[in-house]
């Protein structure tokens, strides 16, 4: 709270500078051909006003961190996810798979500008924001929105959140790789982000959202950086897509060997680095909470890589390079909802569990039900974040994020959201609602798209490869 009005502070600041100039005064205050005392005072007042305006627009350090984090999250899509997914498919489908992520950088950005940001973060009801409030980003500029981030311009917050909207449907593309029509994919994504992502984003993070623990929600679900909004929604939707599209021709009898694991490993490294912006950037400032989320993110990924490699070594007799990389991604996806609420040892434990659970999800579970989730989106992102959300319900620590002990109120009394049975129940409700909503909506949207323009390429196009049949190009010259 400011004790003195800004005008008083500005007056004393200007007076102090003027006094210093007089004391140092090698230059006369009114010199022939020089600058008059009144002109100098006017200039100093102007500088003071500019400084006040700068302070009113927020903290420059926080803004720099959030903008850098936005760039890191965009890097997760391109080149991170593009390389990770592109290396895992057969050579005849490399460009088509990469295009699934690349096109979303443009398509989702346009939707976000027109109405997506408003649906996600404008005030509305408990399930969706008013799409007209920030239509075409009207009113989204240099002034902070104190409901979300009081030290950075709202435009910076908007850009950061847009990167999440871009990568989420891109994750789904891994489940339908090598067999979906491009036009069908584009229409599905337009509908999916509008019907599923934007409302879910509002429900968890928007003011008055049903699950928003800090801004007037009904059920307080903790989700720091997108366990429900990003990973469970995309993971469950990916599973529905894989089942409804059917298995690739020849699967599982024919081997579907990745054509270039090196590309995938480069993508893995970029994803890990970008994830620091994803999780630590979600603190929306450059303070200690960002540091804590950064540390939790790193140690969870490390633990999951070790546990996946260890269980694969035990189960198959040797650890694979791709397995270790998959473990890293599983650890990152699993810690995402918990990164701003748990200690480093807890994050390490979450990662250890994630590596083992996700390994069996992409091997035993997938084989048992015989679905063709091409690049294991559900097994890594869906299963991983479900585990992360539930473990967070047990491990949320007010020492890491004090706000969870005092912010949520019932009948005017603060209710602690620290780990325990009560919060585990809240987390379970959030997981269940997200899975049912995303899965059910995806089923309906796929039916609509298939009826309108079709979803799956014919058998000849699939055999030739989607690079040629969908885009008229080859990734490699022969």
C-alpha positions as CSV (number, residue, x, y, z in Angstrom):
1,X,0.0,0.0,0.0
2,X,1.4,3.4,-1.0
3,X,1.6,5.9,1.9
4,X,2.2,9.0,-0.2
5,X,0.3,9.9,-3.4
6,X,2.2,9.6,-6.6
7,X,2.0,13.4,-7.1
8,X,3.8,14.0,-3.8
9,X,6.5,11.4,-4.7
10,X,7.0,13.0,-8.1
11,X,7.3,16.5,-6.6
12,X,10.0,15.4,-4.2
13,X,11.8,13.4,-6.9
14,X,11.8,16.4,-9.3
15,X,12.9,18.8,-6.4
16,X,15.8,16.5,-5.4
17,X,17.1,16.3,-9.0
18,X,16.8,20.1,-9.4
19,X,18.7,20.6,-6.1
20,X,21.5,18.3,-7.3
21,X,21.7,20.2,-10.6
22,X,22.0,23.5,-8.7
23,X,24.7,22.1,-6.4
24,X,26.7,20.7,-9.3
25,X,25.9,23.7,-11.4
26,X,28.9,24.2,-13.7
27,X,26.2,25.3,-16.2
28,X,24.2,28.4,-15.4
29,X,20.5,27.9,-14.8
30,X,19.7,30.5,-17.5
31,X,22.6,30.6,-20.0
32,X,22.6,32.5,-23.2
33,X,21.6,30.0,-25.9
34,X,21.2,27.3,-23.2
35,X,18.3,25.5,-21.5
36,X,16.3,27.5,-18.9
37,X,15.5,26.3,-15.4
38,X,11.8,26.0,-16.4
39,X,12.6,23.9,-19.4
40,X,14.8,21.6,-17.3
41,X,12.0,21.2,-14.7
42,X,9.5,20.5,-17.5
43,X,11.8,17.8,-18.9
44,X,12.3,16.2,-15.5
45,X,8.5,16.2,-14.9
46,X,8.0,14.5,-18.2
47,X,10.6,11.8,-17.3
48,X,8.9,11.3,-14.0
49,X,5.5,10.9,-15.7
50,X,7.0,8.3,-18.1
51,X,8.4,6.4,-15.2
52,X,5.1,6.4,-13.5
53,X,3.4,5.1,-16.6
54,X,6.0,2.4,-16.9
55,X,5.4,1.3,-13.3
56,X,1.6,1.3,-13.9
57,X,2.1,-1.1,-16.8
58,X,3.8,-3.7,-14.5
59,X,7.1,-5.2,-13.6
60,X,9.6,-5.3,-16.5
61,X,11.3,-8.4,-15.0
62,X,8.1,-10.3,-14.7
63,X,7.1,-9.3,-18.2
64,X,10.4,-10.4,-19.7
65,X,10.1,-13.8,-18.0
66,X,6.6,-14.3,-19.3
67,X,7.4,-13.3,-22.8
68,X,10.5,-15.6,-22.8
69,X,8.3,-18.4,-21.4
70,X,5.8,-17.8,-24.2
71,X,8.5,-18.2,-26.7
72,X,9.7,-21.4,-25.0
73,X,6.2,-22.9,-25.1
74,X,5.9,-22.1,-28.8
75,X,9.2,-23.8,-29.3
76,X,7.7,-26.9,-27.8
77,X,5.4,-27.1,-30.8
78,X,7.9,-26.1,-33.4
79,X,10.5,-27.5,-33.6
80,X,10.0,-29.6,-30.4
81,X,6.9,-31.6,-31.1
82,X,7.4,-31.5,-34.8
83,X,10.7,-33.3,-34.6
84,X,9.6,-35.6,-31.8
85,X,6.5,-36.8,-33.7
86,X,8.1,-36.6,-37.1
87,X,10.9,-39.0,-36.2
88,X,8.5,-41.6,-34.9
89,X,6.5,-42.2,-38.0
90,X,7.5,-43.9,-41.3
91,X,9.4,-41.9,-43.8
92,X,6.5,-41.6,-46.2
93,X,4.5,-39.7,-43.6
94,X,7.1,-37.4,-42.1
95,X,5.9,-34.1,-43.7
96,X,2.2,-34.9,-43.1
97,X,2.9,-35.5,-39.4
98,X,4.9,-32.4,-39.0
99,X,2.3,-30.4,-40.8
100,X,-0.3,-31.4,-38.2
101,X,1.6,-29.3,-35.6
102,X,2.9,-26.6,-38.0
103,X,-0.5,-25.6,-39.3
104,X,-1.9,-25.2,-35.8
105,X,0.6,-22.4,-35.0
106,X,-1.3,-20.3,-37.6
107,X,-4.8,-21.7,-37.3
108,X,-5.2,-21.7,-33.5
109,X,-3.6,-18.3,-33.3
110,X,-6.3,-16.9,-35.6
111,X,-9.1,-18.5,-33.5
112,X,-7.5,-17.2,-30.3
113,X,-7.4,-13.7,-31.6
114,X,-11.0,-13.6,-32.9
115,X,-12.8,-15.3,-29.9
116,X,-10.7,-17.9,-28.2
117,X,-9.0,-15.7,-25.6
118,X,-12.4,-14.2,-24.8
119,X,-14.0,-17.6,-24.3
120,X,-11.2,-18.7,-22.1
121,X,-10.6,-15.6,-19.9
122,X,-13.4,-13.1,-20.2
123,X,-16.0,-13.2,-17.5
124,X,-19.1,-15.2,-18.3
125,X,-20.6,-18.2,-16.5
126,X,-18.9,-21.1,-14.7
127,X,-18.2,-22.9,-18.0
128,X,-17.3,-20.4,-20.7
129,X,-16.4,-16.7,-21.0
130,X,-18.2,-14.2,-23.1
131,X,-16.8,-14.5,-26.6
132,X,-17.6,-10.8,-27.4
133,X,-15.8,-9.2,-24.4
134,X,-12.3,-9.4,-26.0
135,X,-13.5,-10.1,-29.5
136,X,-10.5,-9.5,-31.9
137,X,-8.5,-8.8,-28.7
138,X,-10.4,-5.5,-28.2
139,X,-9.1,-3.9,-25.0
140,X,-6.2,-6.4,-24.6
141,X,-3.2,-4.1,-24.4
142,X,-0.5,-2.8,-22.1
143,X,-2.5,-2.5,-18.9
144,X,-2.4,-5.5,-16.6
145,X,-5.5,-7.6,-15.8
146,X,-5.2,-7.9,-12.0
147,X,-7.4,-10.9,-11.9
148,X,-4.8,-13.0,-13.7
149,X,-1.4,-11.2,-13.6
150,X,-1.1,-7.8,-12.0
151,X,2.5,-7.1,-12.9
152,X,2.5,-7.8,-16.7
153,X,0.5,-6.3,-19.6
154,X,-2.7,-8.3,-20.3
155,X,-1.3,-8.7,-23.9
156,X,1.6,-10.6,-22.5
157,X,-0.7,-12.9,-20.5
158,X,-2.8,-13.4,-23.7
159,X,0.3,-14.4,-25.7
160,X,1.5,-16.8,-23.1
161,X,-1.8,-18.6,-22.8
162,X,-2.1,-18.7,-26.6
163,X,0.9,-21.0,-26.8
164,X,-0.9,-23.5,-24.6
165,X,-3.9,-23.4,-26.9
166,X,-1.6,-24.2,-29.9
167,X,0.2,-27.2,-28.5
168,X,-2.8,-29.0,-26.9
169,X,-4.5,-30.1,-30.2
170,X,-1.1,-30.7,-31.7
171,X,-0.6,-33.4,-29.1
172,X,-3.7,-35.2,-30.3
173,X,-2.3,-35.5,-33.8
174,X,0.1,-38.2,-32.6
175,X,-2.8,-40.6,-32.1
176,X,-4.1,-40.2,-35.7
177,X,-0.8,-40.1,-37.5
178,X,-0.4,-41.8,-40.9
179,X,-4.1,-42.2,-41.7
180,X,-6.2,-39.0,-41.3
181,X,-7.2,-36.7,-44.1
182,X,-5.7,-33.3,-43.7
183,X,-8.9,-31.4,-44.4
184,X,-10.7,-33.6,-41.9
185,X,-8.0,-32.9,-39.3
186,X,-8.2,-29.2,-39.8
187,X,-12.0,-29.1,-39.4
188,X,-11.8,-31.3,-36.4
189,X,-9.2,-29.1,-34.7
190,X,-11.3,-25.9,-35.3
191,X,-14.3,-27.5,-33.7
192,X,-12.3,-29.2,-30.9
193,X,-10.5,-26.1,-29.6
194,X,-13.8,-24.2,-29.7
195,X,-16.0,-26.8,-28.0
196,X,-13.4,-28.5,-25.7
197,X,-10.3,-26.4,-25.1
198,X,-11.6,-22.9,-24.7
199,X,-14.4,-23.9,-22.2
200,X,-12.0,-26.2,-20.2
201,X,-9.5,-23.4,-20.0
202,X,-12.2,-21.1,-18.6
203,X,-13.4,-23.7,-16.1
204,X,-10.0,-24.3,-14.6
205,X,-8.3,-20.9,-15.0
206,X,-10.9,-18.3,-15.9
207,X,-12.4,-16.0,-13.4
208,X,-15.6,-17.6,-12.0
209,X,-14.7,-20.9,-13.7
210,X,-16.3,-24.0,-12.1
211,X,-13.0,-25.5,-10.9
212,X,-11.0,-22.3,-10.4
213,X,-9.7,-22.4,-6.8
214,X,-8.5,-18.8,-6.7
215,X,-11.1,-16.8,-8.6
216,X,-14.5,-17.9,-7.4
217,X,-14.9,-21.5,-8.5
218,X,-17.3,-24.0,-6.9
219,X,-14.9,-27.0,-6.7
220,X,-11.3,-26.1,-6.0
221,X,-9.2,-28.1,-8.4
222,X,-5.4,-27.5,-8.3
223,X,-3.8,-27.4,-11.8
224,X,-0.8,-25.2,-12.1
225,X,0.1,-25.5,-15.8
226,X,-2.4,-27.7,-17.6
227,X,-2.8,-31.3,-16.3
228,X,-6.5,-31.2,-17.1
229,X,-6.7,-28.4,-19.6
230,X,-3.8,-29.6,-21.8
231,X,-2.8,-33.2,-21.1
232,X,-5.8,-35.1,-19.9
233,X,-8.1,-33.4,-22.5
234,X,-5.7,-34.1,-25.3
235,X,-4.8,-37.6,-24.1
236,X,-8.4,-38.8,-23.7
237,X,-9.4,-37.2,-27.0
238,X,-6.5,-38.9,-28.7
239,X,-7.7,-42.2,-27.4
240,X,-11.2,-41.6,-28.8
241,X,-9.7,-40.5,-32.1
242,X,-7.5,-43.6,-32.4
243,X,-10.4,-45.9,-31.7
244,X,-12.8,-44.2,-34.1
245,X,-10.4,-43.9,-36.9
246,X,-9.4,-47.5,-36.6
247,X,-5.9,-49.1,-36.8
248,X,-3.4,-48.4,-39.5
249,X,-3.3,-50.9,-42.3
250,X,-1.1,-53.8,-41.2
251,X,-1.1,-52.9,-37.5
252,X,-0.1,-54.7,-35.3
253,X,1.1,-57.5,-37.5
254,X,3.5,-55.4,-39.5
255,X,6.2,-53.5,-37.7
256,X,5.7,-49.7,-37.6
257,X,9.3,-48.7,-37.0
258,X,10.2,-45.1,-36.4
259,X,12.2,-43.9,-39.4
260,X,14.6,-41.5,-37.5
261,X,15.0,-41.8,-33.8
262,X,17.6,-39.1,-33.9
263,X,15.0,-36.5,-34.9
264,X,12.8,-37.7,-32.0
265,X,15.7,-37.3,-29.5
266,X,16.4,-33.7,-30.6
267,X,12.7,-33.1,-30.2
268,X,12.7,-34.6,-26.7
269,X,15.5,-32.2,-25.7
270,X,13.6,-29.2,-27.1
271,X,10.5,-30.3,-25.3
272,X,12.3,-30.6,-22.0
273,X,13.8,-27.1,-22.3
274,X,10.6,-25.6,-23.5
275,X,8.7,-27.2,-20.6
276,X,10.5,-24.8,-18.2
277,X,8.5,-22.0,-19.9
278,X,5.4,-24.2,-19.8
279,X,5.5,-24.8,-16.0
280,X,7.7,-22.1,-14.5
281,X,6.2,-19.5,-16.8
282,X,2.8,-20.3,-15.3
283,X,3.9,-18.5,-12.1
284,X,3.4,-15.4,-14.3
285,X,6.2,-13.6,-12.4
286,X,9.9,-14.0,-12.0
287,X,9.8,-14.8,-8.3
288,X,10.4,-17.8,-6.1
289,X,7.4,-19.7,-7.3
290,X,8.8,-19.8,-10.8
291,X,12.0,-21.2,-9.4
292,X,10.2,-23.9,-7.5
293,X,8.2,-24.9,-10.5
294,X,11.3,-24.9,-12.6
295,X,13.1,-27.3,-10.1
296,X,10.1,-29.6,-9.8
297,X,9.8,-29.9,-13.6
298,X,13.4,-30.8,-14.0
299,X,13.6,-33.4,-11.3
300,X,10.4,-35.1,-12.3
301,X,11.6,-35.5,-15.8
302,X,14.9,-36.9,-14.6
303,X,13.2,-39.4,-12.3
304,X,10.7,-40.6,-14.9
305,X,13.6,-41.2,-17.4
306,X,15.4,-43.3,-14.9
307,X,12.3,-45.4,-13.8
308,X,11.1,-46.0,-17.4
309,X,14.6,-47.1,-18.4
310,X,14.9,-49.3,-15.3
311,X,11.5,-51.0,-15.7
312,X,12.1,-51.5,-19.5
313,X,15.5,-53.0,-18.7
314,X,13.9,-55.4,-16.2
315,X,10.9,-56.2,-18.5
316,X,12.7,-56.6,-21.9
317,X,16.3,-57.2,-20.9
318,X,17.7,-53.9,-22.2
319,X,16.8,-50.2,-22.0
320,X,16.0,-48.5,-25.3
321,X,17.0,-44.9,-26.2
322,X,13.5,-44.1,-27.3
323,X,12.2,-45.5,-24.0
324,X,14.3,-43.2,-22.0
325,X,13.1,-40.3,-24.1
326,X,9.5,-41.3,-23.6
327,X,10.1,-41.5,-19.9
328,X,11.4,-37.9,-19.9
329,X,8.2,-36.7,-21.7
330,X,6.1,-38.7,-19.3
331,X,7.7,-37.1,-16.3
332,X,7.2,-33.7,-17.8
333,X,3.5,-34.3,-18.5
334,X,2.9,-35.8,-15.1
335,X,4.5,-33.0,-13.1
336,X,2.7,-30.2,-15.1
337,X,-0.4,-29.9,-12.8
338,X,1.7,-30.2,-9.6
339,X,4.8,-28.2,-10.5
340,X,3.8,-25.0,-8.6
341,X,2.4,-26.9,-5.5
342,X,4.9,-29.6,-4.5
343,X,8.5,-29.8,-3.2
344,X,11.4,-31.2,-5.2
345,X,11.4,-34.6,-3.4
346,X,7.7,-34.9,-4.0
347,X,8.2,-34.0,-7.7
348,X,11.0,-36.6,-7.9
349,X,8.6,-39.2,-6.5
350,X,5.9,-38.2,-8.9
351,X,8.3,-38.7,-11.8
352,X,9.4,-42.2,-10.5
353,X,5.7,-43.3,-10.5
354,X,5.1,-41.7,-13.9
355,X,7.9,-43.6,-15.6
356,X,6.7,-47.0,-14.5
357,X,2.9,-46.3,-15.0
358,X,3.3,-44.8,-18.4
359,X,5.6,-47.6,-19.6
360,X,3.0,-50.2,-18.8
361,X,0.3,-48.0,-20.3
362,X,2.0,-47.9,-23.7
363,X,3.0,-51.5,-23.7
364,X,0.6,-53.7,-21.7
365,X,-2.5,-51.6,-21.7
366,X,-2.3,-50.7,-25.4
367,X,-1.6,-54.3,-26.4
368,X,-4.5,-55.6,-24.2
369,X,-7.1,-53.4,-25.8
370,X,-5.5,-53.4,-29.2
371,X,-6.1,-49.7,-30.0
372,X,-3.7,-48.0,-32.4
373,X,-2.6,-44.8,-30.6
374,X,0.2,-44.3,-33.1
375,X,2.6,-42.2,-31.0
376,X,1.2,-43.1,-27.5
377,X,-0.5,-39.8,-26.7
378,X,-2.9,-41.3,-24.2
379,X,-0.3,-43.6,-22.6
380,X,2.1,-40.7,-21.9
381,X,0.1,-37.5,-21.7
382,X,-3.3,-38.8,-20.6
383,X,-2.2,-41.5,-18.1
384,X,0.7,-39.3,-16.9
385,X,-1.4,-36.3,-16.1
386,X,-4.1,-38.3,-14.4
387,X,-1.4,-39.7,-12.1
388,X,0.0,-36.2,-11.6
389,X,-3.4,-34.7,-10.7
390,X,-4.2,-37.4,-8.2
391,X,-0.8,-37.4,-6.5
392,X,-1.0,-33.6,-6.3
393,X,-4.2,-34.1,-4.2
394,X,-2.0,-35.9,-1.7
395,X,1.2,-33.8,-1.9
396,X,0.1,-30.2,-2.3
397,X,2.2,-28.2,0.1
398,X,1.4,-24.7,1.4
399,X,5.1,-24.1,2.1
400,X,5.6,-24.1,-1.7
401,X,2.6,-22.1,-2.6
402,X,1.1,-20.4,0.5
403,X,-2.0,-19.2,-1.4
404,X,-3.5,-22.7,-1.3
405,X,-3.9,-22.3,2.4
406,X,-5.8,-19.0,2.5
407,X,-7.4,-18.2,-0.9
408,X,-10.3,-20.5,-1.3
409,X,-13.2,-19.7,1.0
410,X,-16.5,-21.3,2.0
411,X,-19.0,-19.0,3.8
412,X,-16.3,-16.5,4.3
413,X,-13.9,-18.9,5.9
414,X,-10.6,-19.9,4.3
415,X,-10.3,-23.6,3.5
416,X,-6.9,-25.1,3.1
417,X,-6.3,-27.1,-0.1
418,X,-3.2,-28.8,1.2
419,X,-2.7,-32.5,0.3
420,X,-5.2,-34.8,2.0
421,X,-8.4,-36.8,1.3
422,X,-10.5,-33.7,0.8
423,X,-8.3,-32.3,-1.9
424,X,-7.7,-35.7,-3.5
425,X,-11.5,-35.9,-3.9
426,X,-11.5,-32.5,-5.6
427,X,-8.8,-33.5,-7.9
428,X,-10.6,-36.8,-8.8
429,X,-13.7,-34.8,-9.7
430,X,-11.7,-32.5,-12.0
431,X,-10.0,-35.5,-13.7
432,X,-13.3,-37.3,-14.2
433,X,-15.2,-34.3,-15.5
434,X,-12.4,-33.4,-17.9
435,X,-12.1,-37.0,-19.2
436,X,-15.8,-37.4,-19.8
437,X,-16.3,-34.0,-21.3
438,X,-13.3,-34.2,-23.6
439,X,-14.0,-37.8,-24.6
440,X,-17.7,-37.3,-25.2
441,X,-17.3,-34.1,-27.2
442,X,-14.5,-35.6,-29.3
443,X,-16.7,-38.6,-30.2
444,X,-19.5,-36.2,-31.3
445,X,-17.2,-33.9,-33.3
446,X,-15.6,-36.8,-35.1
447,X,-19.0,-38.1,-36.1
448,X,-19.8,-34.7,-37.5
449,X,-16.6,-34.3,-39.4
450,X,-16.7,-37.8,-40.8
451,X,-20.3,-37.2,-42.1
452,X,-19.4,-33.8,-43.7
453,X,-16.0,-34.4,-45.3
454,X,-14.7,-37.7,-44.1
455,X,-11.8,-38.5,-41.7
456,X,-9.7,-41.4,-43.0
457,X,-7.7,-41.6,-46.2
458,X,-8.4,-44.6,-48.5
459,X,-6.2,-47.6,-48.4
460,X,-4.3,-46.6,-51.6
461,X,-3.4,-43.2,-50.2
462,X,-2.4,-44.7,-46.9
463,X,-0.1,-47.2,-48.7
464,X,1.5,-44.5,-50.8
465,X,1.9,-42.2,-47.8
466,X,0.3,-39.0,-46.7
467,X,3.3,-36.8,-47.7
468,X,2.5,-37.4,-51.4
469,X,-1.3,-37.9,-51.2
470,X,-2.1,-35.0,-48.9
471,X,0.6,-32.5,-49.6
472,X,2.3,-33.5,-52.9
473,X,5.8,-33.6,-51.4
474,X,8.5,-35.9,-50.2
475,X,10.6,-35.5,-47.1
476,X,13.6,-37.1,-48.7
477,X,14.9,-37.3,-52.2
478,X,15.5,-40.8,-53.6
